[in-house]
């Protein structure tokens, strides 16, 4: 087993998940540059995920899924991202929604069971579309400009959503909309083939190009009243601790590990004519390697420890918002530092288009913009510290 995982893989089930993910990552890596260059959705990667049974990874076993724990999912996600960050992040949104739904159980049981069957039996993909350009991230409490109007016994949805990852491959999308009569924000389960749902290809970005996080346009989309699966209430209500979002830091640490591996490969094989041995033997390159290593050890053990706490102590989950957010802050910023360090080891050759380091550098930047943002995390940490210290 890879030395990065010999301490983190704790049992036979985790070993098998790791091996399955590693084989997938190798396939993803062979296609990643092409998907990135063309900004195309990685359909072949998702066919591999389907064949491996990973689309139902976070659905409980009683619904036909694999019932992965948060720790197991973080492990899988980190390994997948070493092959393709864009594929891993896209898959992460699908799997995180399923983990959230079956942990919270806020939907009608019949709806949950039907969705599980769609994923397990028919390999359906789902994601949410909550972001809007006018409101920014939903985490900051913006009220959706997308409207839901009850008309003739059906809801009619009208609006535009941004950052809809997996858009070309989705079967279902969760749409947040302001309900006209109550002013509450509702979440609607909408089939992507519903009349009036349209993808507008707006995704022309620096990084994570293959997620195809295009805009979704809803033009008088009619859905039955039971499509309203949850009422989220008024904006700015306190968000729960969201352990399922640890797929985000796991993804970016996976990208950082891929960059680290590329730098090690280069350092152990590149020998300029000024040296009698590869540059990996020089003190300065070894210092740079050590700097990457301690940063990764720090961030990864913190991430896996938080995931383990979530799994082992369900009664404490409501108190873990700050730990979960801090794990994401540490992981994403560490990932940036590690990729930068890898490029410093490789030097000017890291800038060539045929080096994967350019893609890692661009992709890893996106972690700063996935929720929760660093400033929100720091505000939460300060608030908790000051509250705990009050006499």
KAZIJO-V874323 format. One record per pair of residues at least 12 apart in sequence whose ideal C-beta (glycine too) atoms are under 10 Angstrom apart, sorted by the first residue. I is the first residue (numbers start at 1). GAP is how many residues later the second one is. Records with the same first field share a line. If there is no record, write none. Layout:
BEGIN
I=GAP + GAP
END
This chain:
BEGIN
1=14 + 17 + 18 + 21
2=16 + 20 + 77 + 80 + 255 + 259
4=74 + 75 + 78 + 253 + 256 + 257 + 289 + 292 + 293 + 296
5=13 + 17 + 70 + 73 + 74 + 295
7=290 + 293 + 294 + 297
8=63 + 66 + 67 + 70 + 292 + 293 + 295 + 296 + 300
9=63 + 66
10=61 + 62 + 65 + 294 + 298
11=61
13=53 + 55 + 56 + 59
14=54 + 55 + 57 + 58 + 61 + 62
15=60
17=37 + 40 + 49 + 51 + 55 + 56 + 58 + 59 + 62
18=54 + 57 + 58 + 60 + 61
19=60
20=32 + 33 + 34 + 37 + 56 + 59 + 60
21=28 + 31 + 33 + 36 + 54 + 55 + 56 + 57 + 58 + 59 + 60 + 61 + 62 + 67 + 233
22=54 + 57 + 58 + 60 + 61
23=25 + 29 + 56 + 60
24=21 + 24 + 25 + 27 + 28 + 30 + 52 + 55 + 56 + 59 + 60 + 63 + 64 + 67
25=20 + 23 + 51 + 53 + 54 + 55 + 56 + 57 + 58 + 59 + 62 + 63 + 229 + 233
26=56 + 57
27=17 + 18 + 20 + 21 + 22 + 25 + 56 + 57 + 60
28=14 + 16 + 17 + 20 + 21 + 52 + 53 + 54 + 55 + 56 + 57 + 58 + 59 + 60 + 182
29=53 + 54 + 55 + 58 + 229 + 327
30=14 + 53 + 54
31=13 + 14 + 17 + 52 + 53 + 56 + 179
32=13 + 51 + 52 + 53 + 54 + 55 + 178 + 226 + 324 + 327 + 328 + 331
33=51 + 320 + 321 + 322 + 323 + 325 + 326
34=176
35=49 + 51 + 52 + 174 + 175 + 176 + 177 + 324
36=48 + 49 + 50 + 171 + 172 + 173 + 174 + 320 + 322 + 323 + 326 + 327
37=172 + 173 + 316 + 322
38=171 + 172
39=47 + 162 + 164 + 165 + 166 + 169 + 170 + 171 + 172 + 173
40=128 + 169 + 170 + 172
41=45 + 46 + 49 + 124 + 125 + 126 + 127 + 128 + 162 + 168 + 169 + 170 + 171 + 172 + 173
42=42 + 44 + 45 + 48 + 49 + 124 + 127 + 168 + 169 + 170
43=125 + 126
44=43
45=35 + 38 + 39 + 41 + 42 + 43 + 45 + 46 + 165
46=41 + 44 + 45 + 48 + 77 + 79 + 120 + 123
47=76
48=35 + 39
49=31 + 38 + 39 + 41 + 42 + 45 + 46 + 74 + 76
50=73 + 75
51=72
52=24
53=12 + 13 + 67 + 70
54=12 + 14 + 19 + 22 + 26 + 37 + 40 + 41
55=36 + 39 + 40 + 43 + 64 + 65 + 67 + 68 + 69 + 70 + 71
56=12 + 39 + 42 + 60 + 63 + 64 + 65 + 67 + 68
57=15 + 16 + 19 + 20 + 34 + 37 + 38 + 41 + 42 + 62
58=12 + 14 + 15 + 18 + 34 + 36 + 37 + 38 + 39 + 40 + 41 + 42 + 43 + 44 + 45 + 61 + 186 + 189
59=36 + 39 + 40 + 42 + 43 + 53 + 56 + 57 + 58 + 60 + 61
60=38 + 39 + 42 + 43 + 52 + 56
62=40 + 51 + 54
63=35 + 39 + 49 + 50 + 52 + 53 + 54 + 56 + 57
64=49 + 52 + 53 + 55 + 56 + 57
65=30 + 33 + 34 + 37 + 51 + 54 + 55
66=54
67=35
68=27 + 30 + 31
69=30 + 238 + 239 + 241 + 242 + 243
70=29 + 33 + 173 + 174 + 176 + 177 + 180 + 234 + 236 + 237 + 238 + 239 + 240 + 241 + 247 + 254
71=175 + 232 + 233 + 234 + 235 + 236 + 237 + 238 + 239 + 240 + 241
72=235 + 239
73=19 + 22 + 23 + 26 + 170 + 171 + 173 + 174 + 177 + 234 + 238
74=169 + 172 + 173 + 175 + 176 + 177 + 179 + 180 + 226 + 229 + 230 + 232 + 233 + 234 + 236 + 237 + 253
75=175 + 229 + 232
76=12 + 15 + 16 + 19 + 171 + 174 + 178
77=12 + 14 + 15 + 18 + 19 + 169 + 170 + 171 + 172 + 173 + 174 + 175 + 176 + 177
78=169 + 171 + 172 + 173 + 174 + 175 + 176 + 177 + 178 + 179 + 222 + 225 + 226 + 253
79=171 + 175 + 178
80=12 + 167 + 170 + 171 + 174
81=166 + 169 + 170 + 171 + 172 + 173 + 174 + 175 + 176 + 177 + 254 + 282 + 283
82=169 + 171 + 172 + 173 + 174 + 175 + 176 + 177 + 178 + 179 + 278
83=171 + 172 + 175
84=126 + 167 + 170 + 171 + 174 + 275 + 279
85=122 + 123 + 125 + 126 + 166 + 167 + 169 + 170 + 171 + 173 + 250 + 274 + 275 + 277 + 278 + 279 + 281 + 282
86=79 + 121 + 122 + 123 + 124 + 125 + 126 + 127 + 165 + 169 + 273 + 277 + 280
87=123 + 124 + 164
88=123 + 159 + 160 + 162 + 163 + 164 + 166 + 167 + 275
89=76 + 77 + 119 + 121 + 122 + 124 + 158 + 159 + 161 + 162 + 163 + 165 + 166 + 274 + 277 + 278 + 281
90=35 + 37 + 75 + 76 + 77 + 79 + 118 + 120 + 121 + 122 + 123 + 161
91=34 + 74 + 75 + 120 + 156 + 160
92=35 + 73 + 152 + 153 + 154 + 155 + 156 + 158 + 159 + 278
93=32 + 33 + 34 + 35 + 70 + 71 + 72 + 73 + 77 + 118 + 120 + 151 + 152 + 154 + 155 + 277
94=25 + 30 + 31 + 32 + 33 + 34 + 71 + 72 + 75 + 76 + 78 + 153
95=24 + 31 + 149 + 152
96=31 + 32 + 146 + 147 + 148 + 149 + 150 + 151 + 152
97=18 + 28 + 29 + 30 + 31 + 75 + 77 + 147
98=14 + 17 + 18 + 21 + 28 + 146
99=143 + 144 + 145 + 146 + 147 + 148
100=28 + 140 + 142 + 143 + 144 + 145
101=14 + 15 + 25 + 73 + 128 + 129 + 143
102=13 + 14 + 142
103=137 + 139 + 140 + 141 + 207 + 211 + 214
104=126 + 136 + 138 + 140
106=81 + 123 + 124 + 125 + 126
107=80 + 82 + 122 + 123
108=118 + 121 + 122
110=116
111=78 + 115 + 116 + 118 + 119
112=117
114=75
115=57 + 74 + 114
118=53 + 54 + 73
119=52 + 53
122=49
123=48
124=46 + 47 + 48 + 67 + 68
125=41 + 44 + 45 + 46 + 47 + 48 + 67
126=40 + 44 + 45 + 46 + 47 + 48 + 63 + 66
127=36 + 37 + 38 + 39 + 40 + 42 + 43 + 44 + 45 + 46 + 47 + 65 + 86 + 89
128=33 + 35 + 36 + 37 + 44 + 45 + 46 + 47 + 48 + 59 + 61
129=15 + 17 + 30 + 31 + 32 + 33 + 34 + 35 + 36 + 38 + 41 + 44 + 45 + 46 + 47 + 61 + 68 + 84 + 85 + 86 + 87 + 89
130=12 + 14 + 16 + 31 + 32 + 33 + 34 + 44 + 45 + 46 + 47 + 55 + 57 + 102
131=13 + 30 + 31 + 32 + 33 + 45 + 82 + 84 + 240
132=12 + 13 + 14 + 27 + 28 + 29 + 30 + 31 + 44 + 83
133=12 + 27 + 28 + 29 + 30 + 69 + 82
134=25 + 26 + 28
135=27 + 41 + 100
136=26 + 237
137=26 + 232 + 233 + 234 + 235 + 236 + 239
138=38 + 47 + 94 + 97 + 101 + 233
139=100 + 103 + 106 + 231 + 232 + 233 + 234 + 237
140=95 + 96 + 231 + 232 + 233 + 235 + 236
141=93 + 94 + 95 + 96 + 98
142=43 + 93 + 94
143=33 + 35 + 40 + 41 + 42 + 91 + 92 + 93
144=15 + 17 + 31 + 32 + 33 + 34 + 35 + 41 + 42 + 88 + 91
145=13 + 14 + 15 + 16 + 32 + 33
146=12 + 13 + 14 + 15 + 29 + 30 + 31 + 32 + 39 + 42 + 70 + 72 + 75
147=12 + 30 + 31 + 32 + 33 + 71
148=27 + 28 + 29 + 30 + 31 + 32 + 33 + 34 + 36 + 37 + 38 + 40 + 70 + 73 + 75 + 79 + 80
149=28 + 29 + 30 + 31 + 32 + 71
150=29 + 30 + 31 + 32 + 75 + 78
151=29 + 69 + 71
152=70
153=71 + 72
154=67 + 68 + 69 + 70 + 71 + 73
155=22 + 24 + 25 + 31 + 33 + 35 + 66 + 67 + 68 + 69 + 70 + 71 + 72 + 73
156=21 + 24 + 40 + 62 + 63 + 64 + 65 + 66 + 67
157=18 + 20 + 29 + 31 + 33 + 37 + 39 + 40 + 61 + 62 + 63 + 64 + 65 + 66 + 70
158=19 + 38 + 59 + 60 + 61 + 62 + 63
159=16 + 17 + 18 + 19 + 57 + 58 + 59 + 60 + 62
160=38 + 40 + 42 + 55 + 56 + 57 + 58 + 59
161=12 + 14 + 15 + 16 + 39 + 53 + 54 + 55 + 56 + 57
162=38 + 40 + 41 + 51 + 52 + 53 + 54
163=39 + 40 + 48 + 50 + 51 + 52 + 53 + 206 + 207
164=28 + 35 + 36 + 38 + 39 + 47 + 48 + 49 + 50 + 51 + 52
165=38 + 43 + 46 + 47 + 48 + 49
166=26 + 45 + 46 + 47 + 48
167=25 + 32 + 33 + 34 + 35 + 36 + 44 + 45 + 46 + 47 + 48 + 49
168=24 + 31 + 33 + 35 + 44 + 46
169=23 + 43
170=20 + 21 + 22 + 23 + 27 + 29 + 42 + 46
171=20 + 21 + 22
172=17 + 18 + 19 + 20 + 21 + 22
173=15 + 16 + 17 + 18 + 19 + 21 + 24 + 43 + 45
174=13 + 14 + 15 + 16 + 55 + 56
175=12 + 13 + 14 + 15 + 22 + 41 + 43 + 46 + 48 + 52
176=12 + 54 + 56
177=13 + 41 + 44 + 51 + 55
178=56 + 57
179=49 + 52 + 53
182=49 + 51 + 52
183=50 + 51 + 52
184=44 + 47 + 48 + 49 + 50 + 51
185=45 + 46 + 47 + 48 + 49 + 50 + 52
186=41 + 42 + 43 + 44 + 45 + 46 + 47
187=40 + 41 + 42 + 43 + 44 + 45
188=30 + 33 + 35 + 36 + 38 + 39 + 40 + 41 + 42
189=34 + 35 + 37 + 38 + 39 + 40 + 41
190=26 + 28 + 31 + 33 + 37
191=30 + 32 + 36
192=24
194=24 + 27 + 28 + 29 + 33
195=24 + 25 + 26 + 27
196=21 + 22 + 23 + 24 + 25 + 26 + 27
197=19 + 20 + 21 + 22 + 24
198=17 + 18 + 19 + 20 + 21 + 23
199=13 + 15 + 16 + 17 + 18
200=14 + 15 + 16 + 17
201=13 + 14
202=12 + 13
203=12
205=157 + 158 + 160 + 161
206=155 + 156 + 157 + 159 + 160
207=48 + 152 + 153 + 154 + 155 + 156 + 157 + 158 + 159 + 160 + 162
208=43 + 47 + 151 + 154 + 155 + 156 + 157 + 158 + 159 + 161 + 162
209=150 + 153 + 154 + 157
210=149 + 153
211=152 + 155
213=153
238=83
239=82 + 132 + 133 + 137
240=77 + 78 + 80 + 81
241=69 + 75 + 76 + 77 + 78 + 79 + 80 + 81 + 82 + 83 + 84
242=75 + 78 + 79 + 82 + 83 + 129 + 130
243=63 + 64 + 66 + 67 + 68 + 71 + 74 + 77 + 78 + 80 + 81 + 84
244=66 + 80
245=79 + 80 + 82 + 83 + 125 + 126 + 127
246=57 + 58 + 60 + 61 + 64 + 78 + 81 + 82 + 85
247=123
248=79 + 80 + 83 + 84 + 118 + 119 + 122 + 123 + 124
249=50 + 51 + 53 + 54 + 57 + 58 + 75 + 76 + 77 + 78 + 79 + 80 + 81 + 82 + 83 + 84 + 85 + 86 + 118 + 121
250=50 + 53 + 54 + 57 + 77 + 78 + 81
251=80 + 81 + 84 + 112 + 113 + 115 + 116 + 119
252=47 + 76 + 79 + 80 + 81 + 82 + 83 + 84 + 86 + 87 + 108 + 111 + 112 + 113 + 114 + 115 + 116 + 118
253=43 + 46 + 47 + 50 + 51 + 77 + 78 + 79 + 81 + 82 + 85 + 111 + 114
254=77 + 81 + 110
255=77 + 80 + 81 + 83 + 84 + 101 + 104 + 105 + 106 + 107 + 108 + 109 + 111 + 112
256=36 + 39 + 40 + 43 + 44 + 75 + 76 + 78 + 79 + 80 + 81 + 82 + 83 + 84 + 85 + 86 + 104 + 108 + 111
257=35 + 39 + 43 + 78 + 81 + 85 + 103
258=80 + 81 + 84 + 98 + 99 + 101 + 102 + 105 + 106
259=33 + 76 + 79 + 80 + 81 + 82 + 83 + 84 + 86 + 87 + 91 + 97 + 98 + 100 + 101 + 102 + 104 + 105
260=29 + 32 + 33 + 35 + 36 + 78 + 79 + 81 + 82 + 85 + 100
261=81 + 95
262=77 + 80 + 81 + 83 + 84 + 88 + 93 + 94 + 95 + 98
263=17 + 22 + 25 + 26 + 29 + 75 + 76 + 78 + 79 + 80 + 81 + 82 + 83 + 87 + 94
264=16 + 21 + 25 + 28 + 29 + 78 + 81
265=15 + 81
266=12 + 13 + 14 + 19 + 76 + 79 + 80 + 81 + 83 + 84 + 89 + 91
267=12 + 13 + 14 + 15 + 18 + 19 + 21 + 22 + 75 + 78 + 79
268=12 + 13 + 17
270=15 + 75 + 76 + 77 + 79
279=66 + 67 + 68
280=65
284=60 + 61
285=59 + 60
286=59
288=53 + 54 + 56 + 57
289=52 + 53 + 56
290=51
291=46 + 47 + 50 + 53 + 54
292=42 + 45 + 46 + 47 + 48 + 49 + 50 + 52 + 53
293=45 + 48
294=40
295=35 + 38 + 39 + 40 + 42 + 43 + 46
296=35 + 38 + 39 + 41 + 42 + 45
297=37
298=32 + 33 + 36
299=28 + 30 + 31 + 32 + 33 + 34 + 35 + 36 + 38 + 39
300=30 + 31 + 34
302=21 + 24 + 25 + 28 + 29 + 32
303=21 + 23 + 24 + 25 + 27 + 28 + 31
304=23
305=18 + 22
306=14 + 17 + 18 + 19 + 20 + 21 + 22 + 24 + 25
307=17 + 20
309=14 + 15
310=13 + 14
319=65
321=51 + 56 + 59 + 60 + 63
322=55 + 58 + 59 + 60 + 61 + 62 + 63
323=58
324=48 + 53 + 56
325=46 + 47 + 48 + 49 + 51 + 52 + 53 + 54 + 55 + 56
326=46 + 51 + 52 + 54 + 55
327=50
328=39 + 42 + 43 + 44 + 45 + 46 + 49
329=38 + 39 + 43 + 44 + 45 + 46 + 47 + 48 + 49 + 52
330=47
331=36
332=32 + 33 + 34 + 35 + 36 + 37 + 38 + 42
333=34 + 35 + 41
334=30 + 33
335=25 + 28 + 29 + 30 + 32 + 33
336=25 + 28 + 29 + 31 + 32
337=27
338=22 + 26
339=18 + 21 + 22 + 23 + 24 + 25 + 26
340=17 + 21 + 24
342=15 + 18 + 19
343=12 + 14 + 15 + 17 + 18
345=12
END
